[in-house]
Amino acid sequence: MENLREQLQKYSKYWYIFMLAFVLSIGCAFVYLQTLSPKYKISSTLLVQDDRKGQGEIKESAFSDLNMFRSDRKADNEMEVLRSRDLIHKTLKALSLETAYFLKGRLKDEELYGKNLPIKVTLIGVNTSGYLKKPEVSPYDDQQYTLKDGKQQWILPYDSVVQKPGYKMIVSKGPAFQDYTQTVKLKFRNLNRMAESYSLSGLVVQPIVKEANTIVISLNDNVPQRGMDILNVLIKTYNQEDVIRKNLIAVNTINFIDKRLKSLSQDLSGVEHDVENYKQDNMVTDMGTDAQMNVTKSGEYSQLLSSTNTQLSILGSLEKYLQNNNLNVVPSALNINNATLNDLTAKYNATQQERAKMLRSSEESNPLVQNLTAQLVSLKANIQENLQNIKRGLQIERNSQQAMNSRFNSKVRAVPAVERGLLERSREQSVKSGLYRYLLQKREETTLSLSATIPTSQIIDRPAYNSVPVSPKKELVYLCAGFIGFLVPGAVIYGRSMLNNKVTDVKDIELLTGVPVLGVLNHINKNEAAIIDHNSRSTITELFRYIRSNLHFMNHGVPDQVMLVTSCMKSEGKTFFSINLGLTLASVNKKVVLLEFDMREPQLLQKLHLDSKIGITDYLLNPEVTIDELLMNSRKYHDLIVVDCGPITTNPAELMMHPKIGKLIEELKSRFDYVIIDTAPVGQVADAFSLSAYTDLSIYLIRYNYTDKLQLNILKDILYYKKLTNPMVVFNDAKVENSNTYGYGGFGYGYGFEVSKN
């Protein structure tokens, strides 16, 4: 929980950045939404009836012996038909959607359609380059318009053929011509690609529930009226195709029956005229009762023989019909009960219908059409072969019947020849008359079914659109924009902190090194004094006072008279800290002496604006120099004494090991309450380690966002090998964004402060 609070505080300091990013994200989302045209969902519900339980049942009762109108219609099959590219292409073509119209707007172009069209373009032809062009049409007067294509411009009359590179069209006045004042941008669309897009994903056709005959057709469009028109025309075209397919078989059957009726009418007329003449010439009367039984038997076989002859006659007619080279629908075997022939005929007719349907949208050179043609030729050959087999069987049966008929005829030879001739003529008349009545009945039934053909599908819900757009989802866009508005600055802050290898948190020091923190010093501006005033109530002054207090509490009775001040590298504030710590201690009437032991780049006297001609180097190398000669008053406090390092030598490391240093520090300990030693950085030179034996504690300066975290290993090494006496850390130059409170020493005392930024 504490870690979470710290993380929240870390990010809450940049609340203004989050707020700015959030506002910008919402603004960008608003502008983005203004560039999009909303899309609406248009849908319609369609019921696909099953022919086996609907209209097909009526037709089956009228043509039960023909078996030509059975069909198995399922919703899954009809869904694929509705999604077919050919049907969609016809729909788009009927609505003239090959041209789109736009009015130019600030952020987006407004698309025009239907009653809102000031002009109407009839596209005669367009090629690949034409689809890339966007000509503009603007009003000139009531009879002319201005056409602009790229840098070229023409003034043309309405309703005239315009042919330009890439396209050919006619521009006419539209329903909204009276309000025509703005330029209309044209865009030509490839209907084949549009049909492909709708077929693959744009048009959604699915059942309401599984295994149901009710299906829902839907699409998304930014112009609702156009979407409704597409669905209306699509369903209408689908029903028209369905009716055409149903009527095709019936029309072909009627044509075949008409041809047969015409032929039979002539034959029947001749037979009836022959019977009439025969009776008049021979004055035929009633037959005798003696030959009644034989005549009856002879008649039965004659009837059988007549039936066989009828079937042979029908077969002959079918053979003659099939001898032509066309691929028309083959009529079913009218009175021949042969399952194989019926199956072949039904398969042939189904293939012929599929080929005829395909020829409406394709050429005969199409591989699919050629494949169907080959199938029809093969099926036709199979039917002819089957007819030959049936004919041979009927001929065998007829021979048998003729033999039996001859047997009974021999018994009635006593009957007058006139009576026998009459029976023969009456028999032929009866056969042809029965066949004629049969075909006439079937023609009437087929004509009735043709006039009553209705579509199989039924519209339950007409096409309509939802008032709420399906895209774009404004709530989702704003939600994502708000999320991005918080995520991006958070990620930047997190990445910046991860890439920053500088020490920015006082807790990193204790966590990585284990060295206690004596105190934290805040950042001061350039216009603030670097040396504090004991009467000041500034933040930096109060922080030095807390460090002074922590010197007593954190040592727990251990002496802290001699303090060594060092750091890892230069510019971390050693001299600044040494001077102000000395002033803070002197402000409570403590005698303090500052020793400048940075013999490489001394800055102590420079910061105090003091001059000296003698220092520690002179004392160590010249026996005549006394300690009293080294002591200088700081001018700020009489209790703060300063000792300069003296002239810079070439061997400061060896000079640090001079035996007189111990004598110097012991003498100063006897005269002063505190001895503060300002030394060179231990990360660059080892001078401070030579003085560790003379000190009571060591103060290690770490500067905020300046000291590298890797350099904390030096401090960790100092603590582990005890290279410095009682080391403590002061975190210098801390910024306000580092934390709201800082803990001091082992007591963890927090002091809040405001910091002026550089």
Long-range contacts (C-beta under 8 A, 24 or more apart in sequence): 9-739, 9-740, 10-493, 10-497, 11-490, 11-493, 13-737, 14-489, 14-493, 17-489, 17-493, 18-485, 18-486, 18-489, 18-490, 21-485, 21-486, 21-488, 21-489, 22-482, 22-485, 22-486, 23-485, 24-485, 25-481, 25-482, 25-484, 25-485, 25-488, 26-478, 26-481, 26-482, 26-485, 28-481, 29-477, 29-478, 29-480, 29-481, 31-107, 32-477, 33-472, 33-474, 33-477, 34-107, 34-108, 35-107, 35-108, 36-108, 36-471, 36-472, 37-108, 37-111, 37-222, 38-222, 38-469, 38-471, 38-472, 39-220, 39-221, 39-222, 39-469, 39-470, 39-471, 40-220, 40-221, 40-222, 40-224, 40-227, 40-465, 40-466, 40-467, 40-469, 40-470, 41-218, 41-219, 41-220, 41-465, 41-466, 41-470, 42-218, 42-219, 42-220, 42-221, 42-224, 42-227, 42-228, 42-230, 42-231, 42-463, 42-464, 42-465, 43-216, 43-217, 43-218, 43-219, 43-231, 43-461, 43-463, 43-464, 43-465, 43-466, 44-216, 44-217, 44-218, 44-231, 44-232, 44-235, 44-459, 44-461, 44-462, 44-463, 44-464, 45-208, 45-214, 45-215, 45-216, 45-217, 45-459, 45-460, 45-461, 46-214, 46-215, 46-216, 46-217, 46-235, 46-457, 46-458, 46-459, 46-460, 47-213, 47-214, 47-457, 47-458, 47-459, 47-460, 48-73, 48-74, 48-75, 48-78, 48-213, 48-214, 48-215, 48-456, 48-457, 49-73, 49-213, 49-456, 49-457, 49-458, 50-74, 50-213, 51-456, 54-456, 55-453, 55-454, 55-456, 58-449, 58-452, 59-449, 62-445, 62-446, 62-448, 62-449, 63-442, 63-445, 63-446, 63-449, 65-334, 66-253, 66-332, 66-334, 66-442, 67-332, 67-342, 67-346, 68-249, 68-253, 68-332, 68-346, 68-349, 69-249, 69-449, 73-456, 74-213, 75-207, 75-212, 75-213, 75-214, 75-215, 76-207, 78-215, 78-457, 79-205, 79-206, 79-207, 79-215, 81-238, 82-203, 82-205, 82-215, 82-217, 82-234, 82-238, 83-199, 83-203, 83-205, 84-199, 85-192, 85-195, 85-196, 85-199, 86-195, 86-361, 87-234, 87-237, 87-238, 87-241, 88-194, 88-195, 88-198, 88-199, 88-203, 88-234, 89-191, 89-192, 89-195, 90-237, 91-230, 91-233, 91-234, 91-237, 92-191, 92-194, 92-195, 92-198, 92-230, 93-191, 94-233, 94-237, 95-226, 95-229, 95-230, 95-233, 96-122, 96-123, 97-189, 97-191, 97-194, 97-226, 97-230, 98-123, 98-126, 98-188, 98-189, 98-190, 98-191, 99-123, 99-169, 99-186, 99-187, 99-188, 99-189, 100-186, 100-187, 100-188, 100-189, 101-184, 101-185, 101-186, 102-184, 102-185, 102-186, 102-187, 103-182, 103-183, 103-184, 103-185, 104-182, 104-183, 104-185, 109-185, 111-222, 111-223, 112-176, 112-184, 113-223, 113-225, 113-226, 114-175, 114-223, 114-225, 114-226, 114-229, 115-175, 115-176, 116-175, 116-176, 117-174, 117-175, 117-176, 118-173, 118-174, 118-176, 118-177, 118-179, 118-180, 118-184, 119-145, 119-171, 119-172, 119-173, 119-174, 119-177, 119-180, 119-184, 120-171, 120-172, 120-173, 120-174, 121-169, 121-170, 121-171, 121-172, 121-186, 122-169, 122-170, 122-172, 123-167, 123-168, 123-169, 123-188, 124-161, 124-168, 124-169, 124-170, 125-167, 125-168, 126-166, 126-167, 126-168, 126-188, 127-166, 127-167, 129-165, 129-166, 130-165, 130-166, 130-167, 130-188, 131-166, 131-188, 131-189, 131-190, 132-166, 133-166, 133-167, 133-188, 134-185, 134-186, 134-187, 135-164, 135-167, 135-185, 135-186, 136-183, 136-184, 136-185, 136-186, 137-171, 137-183, 137-184, 137-186, 138-182, 138-183, 138-184, 139-180, 139-181, 145-171, 147-171, 148-183, 203-234, 214-460, 217-463, 220-470, 220-471, 224-465, 227-463, 227-465, 228-463, 228-464, 228-465, 231-463, 232-462, 232-463, 235-457, 235-459, 235-463, 238-457, 239-455, 239-457, 240-455, 241-357, 242-455, 242-456, 242-457, 243-453, 243-454, 243-455, 245-353, 245-357, 246-453, 247-450, 247-453, 248-329, 248-353, 248-356, 249-329, 249-349, 249-353, 250-446, 250-449, 250-450, 250-453, 251-450, 252-328, 252-329, 252-331, 253-329, 253-331, 253-442, 253-446, 254-443, 254-446, 254-447, 254-450, 256-321, 256-329, 256-331, 257-331, 257-439, 257-442, 257-443, 257-446, 258-443, 260-317, 260-439, 261-436, 261-439, 261-440, 261-443, 264-432, 264-435, 264-436, 264-439, 265-436, 267-432, 268-429, 268-432, 268-433, 268-436, 271-425, 271-428, 271-429, 271-432, 272-429, 274-425, 275-422, 275-425, 275-426, 275-429, 278-421, 278-422, 278-425, 279-422, 282-418, 282-421, 282-422, 284-418, 284-419, 284-422, 287-415, 287-419, 288-415, 291-411, 291-412, 291-414, 291-415, 294-408, 294-411, 294-412, 295-412, 295-415, 295-423, 297-408, 298-405, 298-408, 298-409, 298-411, 298-412, 299-423, 301-401, 301-404, 301-405, 301-408, 302-405, 302-423, 302-427, 304-401, 305-398, 305-401, 305-402, 305-405, 306-427, 306-430, 306-431, 308-394, 308-397, 308-398, 308-401, 309-398, 309-431, 310-335, 310-431, 310-434, 310-435, 311-335, 311-336, 311-394, 312-391, 312-394, 312-395, 312-398, 313-435, 315-387, 315-390, 315-391, 315-394, 318-387, 319-384, 319-387, 319-391, 322-380, 322-383, 322-384, 322-387, 327-352, 327-355, 327-373, 327-376, 327-377, 327-380, 328-352, 329-353, 330-380, 330-383, 334-438, 334-439, 334-442, 335-438, 336-390, 338-386, 338-390, 340-386, 341-383, 341-386, 341-387, 341-390, 344-379, 344-382, 344-383, 344-386, 345-383, 347-379, 348-376, 348-379, 348-380, 348-383, 351-375, 351-376, 351-379, 352-376, 500-705, 501-708, 501-709, 501-710, 502-704, 502-705, 502-706, 502-707, 502-708, 502-709, 503-702, 503-703, 503-704, 503-705, 503-706, 503-707, 503-708, 503-709, 503-712, 503-731, 504-704, 504-705, 504-738, 505-738, 505-739, 506-731, 506-734, 506-738, 506-739, 506-742, 506-743, 508-709, 508-712, 509-702, 509-712, 509-715, 509-729, 509-731, 512-709, 512-712, 512-716, 513-712, 513-715, 513-716, 513-719, 513-729, 514-716, 514-719, 515-700, 515-715, 515-716, 515-719, 515-727, 515-728, 515-729, 516-554, 516-728, 516-729, 516-745, 516-746, 517-728, 517-729, 517-730, 517-731, 517-743, 517-744, 517-745, 518-547, 518-550, 518-551, 518-554, 518-699, 518-728, 518-729, 518-730, 518-744, 518-745, 519-543, 519-544, 519-546, 519-547, 519-550, 519-730, 519-731, 519-742, 519-744, 519-745, 520-730, 520-731, 520-732, 520-734, 520-742, 520-744, 521-547, 521-573, 521-577, 521-730, 521-731, 521-732, 521-733, 521-734, 522-733, 522-734, 522-735, 522-736, 522-753, 522-755, 523-704, 523-733, 523-734, 523-735, 523-736, 523-755, 523-756, 523-757, 523-758, 524-756, 525-756, 525-757, 525-758, 526-758, 528-756, 530-576, 530-607, 531-579, 531-580, 531-583, 531-607, 531-608, 531-636, 532-580, 532-583, 532-584, 534-583, 534-584, 534-586, 534-587, 534-637, 539-753, 539-754, 539-755, 540-580, 541-584, 542-751, 542-753, 543-751, 543-753, 544-580, 544-581, 544-583, 544-584, 545-584, 546-744, 546-749, 546-751, 547-581, 547-584, 547-730, 547-744, 548-581, 548-584, 548-585, 548-588, 550-744, 550-745, 550-747, 551-697, 553-745, 553-746, 553-747, 554-728, 554-745, 554-746, 555-697, 555-726, 558-696, 558-697, 558-726, 559-696, 560-674, 560-696, 560-697, 561-669, 561-673, 561-674, 561-675, 561-696, 562-665, 562-669, 562-674, 562-675, 562-677, 562-694, 562-695, 562-696, 562-697, 563-674, 563-675, 563-676, 563-677, 563-695, 563-696, 563-697, 563-698, 563-699, 564-677, 564-679, 564-688, 564-691, 564-692, 564-695, 564-697, 564-698, 564-699, 564-724, 564-725, 565-676, 565-677, 565-678, 565-679, 565-698, 565-699, 565-701, 566-679, 566-680, 566-681, 566-682, 566-688, 566-698, 566-699, 566-700, 566-701, 566-724, 567-681, 567-682, 567-683, 567-700, 567-701, 567-702, 567-703, 567-707, 568-681, 568-682, 568-683, 568-684, 568-700, 568-702, 568-707, 568-711, 568-714, 568-715, 569-681, 569-683, 569-684, 569-707, 569-711, 570-601, 570-681, 570-684, 571-703, 571-706, 572-681, 572-701, 572-702, 572-703, 572-706, 572-707, 572-732, 573-701, 573-703, 573-732, 573-733, 574-598, 574-678, 574-679, 574-681, 574-701, 575-603, 575-604, 575-607, 575-678, 576-607, 576-732, 577-699, 577-701, 577-730, 577-732, 578-604, 578-676, 578-678, 579-604, 579-607, 579-608, 581-676, 581-699, 582-634, 582-640, 582-674, 582-676, 583-634, 583-636, 583-637, 583-640, 585-673, 585-674, 586-637, 586-639, 586-640, 587-637, 589-639, 590-639, 590-673, 590-674, 591-639, 591-641, 591-671, 591-672, 591-673, 591-674, 592-637, 592-639, 592-640, 592-641, 592-672, 592-673, 592-674, 592-675, 592-676, 593-631, 593-640, 593-641, 593-642, 593-643, 593-668, 593-671, 593-672, 593-674, 593-675, 593-676, 594-634, 594-640, 594-641, 594-642, 594-643, 594-676, 594-678, 595-643, 595-668, 595-675, 595-676, 595-677, 595-678, 596-642, 596-643, 596-644, 596-645, 596-678, 597-645, 597-656, 597-677, 597-678, 597-679, 597-680, 597-687, 597-688, 597-691, 598-645, 598-678, 598-679, 598-680, 598-687, 599-645, 599-646, 599-648, 599-649, 599-652, 599-655, 599-656, 599-680, 599-687, 600-648, 600-652, 600-680, 600-685, 600-687, 601-680, 602-644, 602-645, 602-648, 604-642, 604-644, 604-645, 604-678, 605-642, 605-644, 608-634, 608-635, 608-636, 608-642, 610-634, 610-635, 610-642, 610-644, 612-644, 612-646, 614-644, 614-646, 615-643, 615-644, 615-645, 615-646, 615-647, 616-643, 616-644, 616-645, 616-646, 616-664, 617-645, 617-646, 617-647, 617-648, 617-649, 617-655, 618-646, 618-647, 619-646, 619-660, 619-664, 620-655, 620-658, 620-660, 620-661, 621-655, 627-664, 627-667, 627-668, 641-672, 652-680, 652-685, 652-687, 653-685, 653-686, 653-687, 653-690, 656-687, 656-690, 656-691, 657-690, 661-691, 661-694, 662-693, 662-694, 665-694, 682-714, 682-718, 682-723, 682-724, 683-711, 683-714, 688-724, 689-723, 689-724, 692-723, 692-724, 692-725, 693-725, 695-724, 695-725, 696-725, 696-726, 697-725, 697-726, 697-727, 697-728, 698-724, 698-725, 698-726, 698-727, 698-728, 699-727, 699-728, 699-729, 699-730, 700-724, 700-727, 700-728, 700-729, 700-730, 701-729, 701-730, 701-732, 702-729, 702-730, 702-731, 702-732, 703-732, 703-733, 704-731, 704-732, 704-733, 704-734, 704-735, 704-738, 705-733, 705-735, 706-733
